[in-house]
C-alpha cells in the first residue's frame, strides 16, 4: 500500500479488516501528501517519481499487488490513475491498482450507475469528483461535503458525522461511496447497508477488496460489509457475462442466483451485461421468477432452453417482450446439490437462430459460474473468524509468503 504521509486512518483500518483472516498481509510505504485542494502545489504531491520510488521499495518485499491507497484520481482524473498503475507495473513487474479504480470496479460489479458521494473535501474538490465520475458513466449525487482541506484532519471527523453524511448521500441511488482513505467510514458504511438497502463502498475497504481480488485471494470476509463479503464473486460473474455477450453477439446476458450466503435471490439479477442502447433489466424485481413458464420448464428438464422465437411453448413473460424488447433467448440452469440454484439468460432483441457455437459459449459460461460458486464457498463453509475456510492448496495474498493452505 502506497499511503499518503499524513494519513492516520487506512493502516489501522486495513489491519482491522484483515484481523484473524490469514488471507493476506498488508505492508505500507508513505508518500508526501498533506493538503487536498485544486492548485498546482497540491497536484504536485501526486507526481509519478515519488510513487515509483516507494513502489520499488515495496516490491523488494515480494508483494503480489501494489496499491495507491489514495483517492487523488477522483479529482485529478481516472486516466492519471490508470497511467500510474501501468508505470508501477512496468517498474516493478507487480500488478497495481488505486482507491479510485477500486471504487469504479465496485460500481461495475454491482451495476451501479447512480452513486451517492460522501466526501470530507472542500466543495470545489467534491464537485470535481462528480465531474470525473460522470466521465466514467456514473451519475452522482453529493451530500454536503465537510469542507476540510488538511489531509491529517480528515481522520478527526467523528464517525457519527460520517454516518450522517452517508445517509444524506443515499437518496435515490444504487450505492454510496465514501471517497477518502483518511476518513473513518468503514464501520459506519458496513453498519448502514441493511438500513439503507444498498451497498456502501468505503474507500479503505474497497481498496483492500480490490487488492485481494487482484492478488487472486478469493476474498470472502464477513462482518465488514457487502463488498468484502460478496464483491469478488459478483465481479467475476460479471466478467463471465461480459465475455458471453461478446462471444454470442447477444443484446443482453443476465445471471440469477439463489445464494443466501451472498444475499443473492433470483428475483433480482446477480449480474447483467447489456449492449449499447439496450434497456437494463438489472433492478426490475416485479416478477416472481420461479413462477415463470420458462423457469418452470428449466426446473423440470434441467437442460438449456433454446428459443429462436417465442411462438412455441414455453412462453416467456409478456413484459420481457413488451418492456425489454426481447424476441429470442437461451436459458441454462445452474444446478447445485440437486437443486436449481439459478440460471444464465442470453437475450436477443431480434428473432435469431442460436448456433452450436452460441450454445457452447453458454455451456462454458455455466461451467465458469459453477466453478466460481465452488471457489466462493456458497455452501456456508466459513472460518470462525468470518472468512472462507481454507481450501487445500489455495494460494492467496498481498505477499507471496501468505497462504490460505
C-alpha positions in Angstrom: 0.0 0.0 0.0 1.3 3.4 -1.0 0.0 5.7 1.7 -0.4 9.5 2.0 2.1 10.6 4.6 -0.4 12.4 6.8 -2.9 9.6 6.8 -3.6 8.0 10.2 -6.7 6.0 9.3 -6.1 3.5 6.5 -3.4 1.5 8.2 -5.2 0.6 11.4 -8.5 0.1 9.5 -6.8 -2.2 7.0 -5.3 -4.3 9.8 -8.6 -4.4 11.5 -10.3 -5.7 8.3 -7.7 -8.4 7.9 -7.5 -9.4 11.6 -7.9 -13.1 12.1 -8.4 -13.9 8.4 -4.9 -15.2 7.4 -5.9 -14.2 3.9 -3.1 -11.7 3.4 -0.6 -9.4 5.0 -0.5 -5.7 4.2 2.6 -3.5 4.0 2.9 0.3 3.7 5.2 2.9 2.3 4.4 6.7 2.6 4.5 9.4 0.0 4.2 13.1 0.9 0.6 14.3 0.9 -0.6 16.9 3.4 -3.3 19.1 1.8 -6.1 18.5 -0.7 -7.1 21.4 -3.0 -7.3 22.3 -6.7 -4.0 24.0 -7.2 -0.6 23.2 -8.8 1.1 22.8 -5.4 -1.4 20.2 -4.3 -1.3 18.4 -7.6 2.5 18.1 -7.4 2.1 15.9 -4.3 0.9 13.1 -6.6 3.7 13.3 -9.1 4.9 10.0 -10.5 8.5 9.7 -9.3 7.9 9.6 -5.5 5.2 7.0 -6.1 7.6 4.9 -8.2 10.4 5.2 -5.6 8.0 3.9 -2.8 6.6 1.2 -5.1 10.1 -0.2 -5.9 10.8 -0.4 -2.1 7.6 -2.3 -1.6 8.5 -4.6 -4.5 11.6 -5.6 -2.5 9.2 -7.4 -0.1 8.0 -9.6 -2.9 4.4 -8.3 -2.6 1.8 -9.5 -5.1 -0.1 -6.3 -5.6 0.9 -2.6 -5.2 -1.9 -0.1 -4.5 -2.0 3.7 -4.4 -4.2 3.9 -1.3 -5.4 7.4 -2.1 -8.3 8.9 -4.0 -6.5 11.6 -5.9 -7.6 10.1 -9.3 -11.2 11.0 -8.3 -10.4 14.7 -8.9 -7.2 14.6 -11.0 -8.7 12.2 -13.5 -9.1 8.4 -13.7 -6.7 8.2 -16.6 -4.0 9.6 -14.4 -4.5 6.6 -12.0 -4.5 4.2 -14.9 -1.2 5.6 -16.1 0.2 5.4 -12.6 -0.7 1.7 -12.4 0.9 1.0 -15.7 4.1 2.8 -14.7 4.2 0.9 -11.3 3.8 -2.4 -13.1 6.4 -1.6 -15.7 8.9 -0.5 -13.0 8.3 -3.4 -10.6 6.6 -6.2 -12.5 3.8 -6.2 -9.9 0.1 -5.7 -10.7 -1.2 -2.3 -9.4 -4.5 -0.5 -8.7 -5.7 2.6 -6.8 -8.5 3.5 -4.4 -10.4 5.4 -7.2 -10.1 2.4 -9.6 -11.3 0.1 -6.8 -14.5 2.2 -6.3 -15.2 2.2 -10.0 -14.6 -1.6 -10.1 -17.1 -2.0 -7.2 -19.6 0.0 -9.1 -19.1 -2.2 -12.1 -19.5 -5.3 -10.1 -22.9 -4.1 -8.6 -24.2 -2.5 -11.8 -24.2 1.0 -10.2 -24.9 3.9 -12.4 -26.3 6.3 -9.8 -23.8 6.8 -7.0 -24.1 8.9 -3.8 -20.9 10.6 -2.7 -19.8 11.2 0.9 -16.6 13.2 1.0 -14.7 15.4 3.5 -13.2 17.8 1.0 -14.0 21.4 0.0 -16.9 21.9 -2.3 -14.8 22.6 -5.4 -12.9 19.3 -5.0 -16.2 17.5 -4.3 -17.7 18.9 -7.5 -14.7 18.0 -9.5 -15.2 14.4 -8.3 -18.8 14.5 -9.6 -17.5 15.6 -13.0 -14.7 13.0 -13.0 -17.1 10.1 -12.2 -19.6 11.3 -14.8 -17.0 10.7 -17.4 -16.9 7.1 -16.2 -20.7 6.7 -16.6 -21.7 7.4 -13.1 -24.5 9.9 -12.3 -23.5 11.2 -8.8 -25.4 13.0 -6.1 -23.4 14.8 -3.5 -24.0 15.0 0.2 -22.9 18.3 1.7 -19.0 18.0 2.0 -17.3 18.7 5.3 -15.2 21.4 3.7 -11.8 20.3 5.0 -8.5 20.6 3.1 -6.0 19.5 5.7 -5.4 15.8 5.0 -4.5 14.9 8.5 -7.7 16.5 9.8 -9.9 14.2 7.8 -9.3 11.4 10.3 -10.6 13.6 13.1 -14.1 13.9 11.7 -16.3 11.9 14.1 -17.6 8.6 12.8 -21.2 9.6 13.7 -20.8 12.6 11.4 -19.5 10.4 8.6 -22.6 8.1 9.1 -25.0 11.0 8.8 -23.3 12.1 5.6 -23.6 8.6 4.2 -27.3 8.6 5.0 -27.7 12.0 3.3 -26.0 10.7 0.1 -28.2 7.6 -0.1 -31.3 9.3 -1.7 -32.4 7.6 -4.9 -29.0 6.0 -5.7 -27.8 2.4 -6.3 -24.9 2.7 -3.8 -22.9 5.3 -1.8 -19.2 5.7 -1.8 -17.1 7.3 1.0 -14.4 8.9 -1.1 -11.3 9.4 1.1 -8.9 6.9 2.7 -8.3 9.1 5.8 -12.0 9.1 6.9 -13.2 6.5 9.4 -16.1 5.3 7.2 -15.5 1.6 7.1 -17.5 0.6 10.2 -20.2 3.2 9.5 -20.6 2.0 5.9 -21.0 -1.6 6.8 -23.4 -0.8 9.6 -25.7 1.3 7.4 -26.1 -1.1 4.5 -29.0 -3.1 5.8 -30.9 0.0 6.9 -30.3 1.8 3.6 -30.9 -1.3 1.5 -27.9 -0.5 -0.8 -24.2 -1.2 -0.8 -21.9 1.4 0.8 -18.4 1.4 -0.6 -15.9 2.8 1.9 -12.6 3.8 0.2 -10.3 1.9 2.6 -12.5 -1.3 2.4 -12.9 -1.0 -1.3 -9.1 -0.6 -1.8 -8.4 -3.7 0.3 -11.1 -5.7 -1.5 -9.7 -4.9 -5.0 -6.2 -5.6 -3.8 -7.2 -9.0 -2.5 -9.2 -9.7 -5.7 -6.3 -8.7 -7.9 -4.0 -11.0 -5.9 -6.3 -13.9 -6.6 -7.0 -14.3 -2.9 -10.8 -15.1 -3.5 -11.8 -12.9 -0.5 -15.0 -13.8 1.4 -14.5 -11.6 4.5 -17.7 -11.3 6.5 -18.6 -8.7 9.1 -17.3 -5.7 7.2 -19.9 -5.0 4.6 -21.2 -6.3 1.3 -18.2 -5.6 -0.9 -15.7 -7.7 1.1 -18.2 -10.5 1.6 -19.5 -10.8 -2.0 -17.9 -8.3 -4.3 -15.4 -10.6 -5.8 -18.0 -13.2 -6.7 -20.1 -10.6 -8.3 -17.2 -9.0 -10.2 -16.0 -12.3 -11.6 -19.5 -13.4 -12.6 -19.9 -10.0 -14.3 -16.7 -10.8 -16.4 -18.2 -14.1 -17.4 -21.4 -12.4 -18.6 -19.5 -9.8 -20.5 -17.5 -12.4 -22.3 -20.6 -14.4 -23.1 -22.4 -11.4 -24.6 -19.4 -10.5 -26.7 -18.9 -14.1 -27.9 -22.5 -14.6 -28.9 -23.3 -11.1 -30.2 -26.3 -11.1 -27.9 -28.0 -7.9 -26.7 -28.1 -8.8 -23.0 -26.8 -11.5 -20.7 -28.0 -12.0 -17.1 -27.3 -14.2 -14.2 -29.9 -15.0 -11.5 -28.9 -16.9 -8.3 -30.3 -18.0 -5.0 -27.3 -17.9 -2.8 -28.3 -16.6 0.7 -24.7 -16.6 1.9 -24.1 -13.8 -0.6 -27.5 -12.1 -0.3 -28.5 -13.2 -3.8 -32.0 -14.0 -4.8 -33.3 -14.8 -8.3 -35.9 -12.1 -8.3 -33.0 -9.6 -8.8 -30.2 -10.3 -11.2 -26.8 -11.1 -9.7 -25.2 -9.7 -12.8 -26.0 -8.3 -16.3 -24.2 -7.1 -19.4 -26.1 -5.1 -22.0 -25.3 -3.8 -25.4 -25.4 -0.1 -26.5 -28.9 1.4 -26.1 -30.3 -1.8 -24.6 -32.5 -1.3 -21.6 -31.2 -2.8 -18.3 -33.3 -5.3 -16.5 -31.0 -5.5 -13.6 -33.1 -3.9 -10.9 -36.6 -5.0 -12.0 -37.9 -7.3 -9.3 -41.6 -7.1 -10.4 -41.9 -10.7 -11.4 -41.8 -13.9 -9.3 -39.1 -15.5 -11.3 -39.6 -19.1 -10.1 -43.2 -19.0 -11.3 -42.4 -18.0 -14.9 -43.2 -20.6 -17.6 -39.7 -20.7 -18.9 -38.2 -21.1 -15.5 -40.6 -23.9 -14.5 -39.5 -25.6 -17.8 -35.9 -25.3 -16.7 -36.8 -26.7 -13.3 -38.5 -29.7 -14.8 -36.0 -30.5 -17.6 -32.6 -29.2 -16.2 -31.2 -28.7 -19.7 -30.8 -25.5 -21.7 -33.8 -23.9 -23.2 -33.0 -22.5 -26.7 -35.7 -20.2 -28.2 -35.0 -18.6 -31.6 -38.5 -17.1 -31.3 -41.4 -17.1 -28.8 -44.1 -18.7 -31.0 -43.9 -22.1 -29.2 -44.2 -23.1 -25.6 -42.9 -22.3 -23.1 -43.7 -18.6 -23.5 -41.7 -16.0 -21.6 -43.4 -13.3 -19.6 -45.0 -10.7 -21.9 -43.1 -8.0 -20.1 -39.9 -9.4 -21.4 -41.2 -8.7 -24.9 -43.2 -5.5 -24.4 -40.9 -3.7 -21.9 -37.5 -5.0 -22.7 -37.9 -5.9 -26.4 -36.6 -9.5 -26.2 -37.7 -11.8 -29.1 -35.2 -14.7 -28.7 -33.3 -16.2 -25.8 -31.3 -19.0 -24.4 -31.6 -20.1 -20.8 -29.4 -22.6 -19.0 -29.9 -23.8 -15.4 -27.3 -23.8 -12.7 -27.8 -27.0 -10.6 -26.1 -27.4 -7.2 -26.6 -30.3 -4.8 -29.6 -31.5 -6.8 -31.4 -28.1 -6.7 -31.6 -25.4 -9.4 -29.8 -22.6 -7.8 -30.2 -20.2 -10.7 -29.8 -19.7 -14.4 -28.0 -17.7 -17.1 -30.1 -15.9 -19.8 -28.9 -14.7 -23.2 -31.3 -12.3 -24.9 -31.7 -11.0 -28.4 -34.0 -8.1 -29.4 -34.5 -9.8 -32.8 -35.5 -13.3 -33.6 -32.4 -15.3 -34.4 -31.1 -18.8 -34.7 -28.8 -19.8 -31.8 -25.9 -21.6 -33.4 -24.0 -24.6 -31.9 -21.0 -22.3 -31.1 -23.5 -19.9 -29.3 -24.8 -22.8 -27.2 -21.2 -23.9 -26.5 -20.4 -20.5 -25.2 -23.4 -20.6 -22.9 -22.4 -24.0 -21.6 -18.9 -22.7 -20.9 -20.3 -19.7 -19.0 -22.4 -22.1 -16.9 -19.2 -24.1 -16.1 -17.4 -20.9 -15.1 -20.1 -19.7 -12.8 -20.3 -23.2 -11.2 -16.6 -23.0 -10.6 -16.9 -19.6 -9.1 -19.6 -20.7 -6.7 -17.3 -23.5 -5.6 -14.5 -21.1 -5.1 -16.5 -18.6 -3.1 -18.0 -21.4 -0.9 -21.7 -20.8 -1.3 -22.5 -23.7 0.9 -21.6 -21.7 4.0 -18.3 -23.2 4.9 -16.6 -20.2 6.6 -13.9 -19.9 9.2 -14.9 -19.0 12.7 -13.2 -15.7 12.2 -15.6 -14.8 9.4 -13.5 -15.7 6.4 -13.9 -18.6 4.0 -12.5 -21.7 5.4 -9.1 -22.8 4.0 -9.0 -24.9 0.8 -6.1 -27.3 0.3 -3.5 -25.7 -2.0 -5.3 -22.3 -2.1 -2.7 -19.6 -2.6 -3.5 -16.0 -1.6 -2.2 -12.7 -0.7 -0.6 -9.4 -0.9 2.7 -11.1 0.0 3.9 -14.3 -1.5 4.6 -15.8 1.9 1.0 -15.6 2.9 -1.2 -18.6 2.2 -4.6 -20.0 2.9 -3.3 -23.6 2.9 
